[in-house]
Amino acid sequence: MALLLETAAVLDLRAQRTTDPRQVAVLRRRAEQRRQEAGRLREHLAACGRALPPRTSRTAAPAP
């Protein structure tokens, strides 16, 4: 799952650096596919009790 998310991040970075609009579209689509696959994997693992469900928000934890 981590590898899928890291790959998506790399694909997004490559999309930001390229100037070819067709390549940008392909790279962003592939990045989204990796994120969706990671989400499905997380759901499967959570259903088996092997992963936490995804966070609903990305707010930071309160300071101690």
C-alpha positions in Angstrom: 0.0 0.0 0.0 2.8 2.4 0.9 4.5 1.6 -2.4 1.3 2.4 -4.3 1.0 5.8 -2.6 4.7 6.6 -3.0 4.4 5.8 -6.7 1.4 8.0 -7.0 3.4 10.9 -5.5 6.3 10.4 -7.9 3.9 10.3 -10.9 2.3 13.6 -9.7 5.8 15.2 -9.4 6.6 14.0 -12.9 3.3 15.4 -14.2 4.2 18.8 -12.6 7.6 18.9 -14.4 6.5 17.9 -17.9 5.3 20.4 -20.5 3.5 17.9 -22.7 -0.2 18.1 -21.9 -0.9 14.5 -23.0 1.9 13.2 -20.8 0.5 15.3 -17.9 -2.9 13.7 -18.3 -1.5 10.1 -18.5 0.7 10.6 -15.5 -2.1 12.1 -13.4 -4.5 9.3 -14.4 -1.9 6.7 -13.4 -1.3 8.4 -10.1 -5.0 8.4 -9.4 -5.2 4.7 -10.3 -2.4 4.0 -7.8 -4.3 5.9 -5.1 -7.5 4.1 -5.8 -5.8 0.7 -5.7 -4.2 1.7 -2.4 -7.6 2.7 -1.1 -9.1 -0.7 -2.1 -6.2 -2.5 -0.5 -6.6 -0.5 2.7 -10.4 -1.3 2.8 -9.7 -5.0 2.3 -7.1 -5.1 5.1 -9.3 -3.1 7.4 -12.1 -5.6 6.8 -9.8 -8.3 7.8 -8.7 -6.4 10.9 -5.2 -5.8 9.6 -5.3 -2.1 8.9 -7.0 1.0 10.3 -9.7 2.5 8.2 -8.8 5.6 6.3 -8.8 8.9 8.1 -11.8 11.1 7.3 -9.8 14.3 7.7 -6.2 15.4 7.6 -6.2 17.6 10.6 -3.2 17.4 12.9 -3.5 15.8 16.3 -3.9 18.3 19.2 -0.7 19.3 20.9 -0.1 17.8 24.4 
